[in-house]
Amino acid sequence: MKRFYKLSAPGSKLNSPIFDKVDVNGKNTAPLYKYLKAEKGCLLIDAIKWNFTKLLISPDGKVFQRYSRRTSPLEFEKDIQTLLGQASS
């Protein structure tokens, strides 16, 4: 992984490894996940269950939609196409 990190970010100012274990829920939630959950929380809880919750991000960095672990990517293909159309405009 360190080799990938070195190859993927030459001269960048990254201050943490690309592959690093982070907390997604709880008091030590990583800032990225705090932002994502604040943008599009669930009806009852904001927690992300395991690693199966899917978040579709728009070209401007906003959470377009959040999908449950049971949602197949094929079920939100139209949403992806919509966002790809926005990105090319």
Secondary structure, 3 states (H helix, E strand, C coil): CHHHHHHHCCCCCCCCCCCCCCECCCCCECHHHHHHHHHCCCCCCCCCCCCCCEEEECCCCCEEEEECCCCCHHHHHHHHHHHHHHHHC
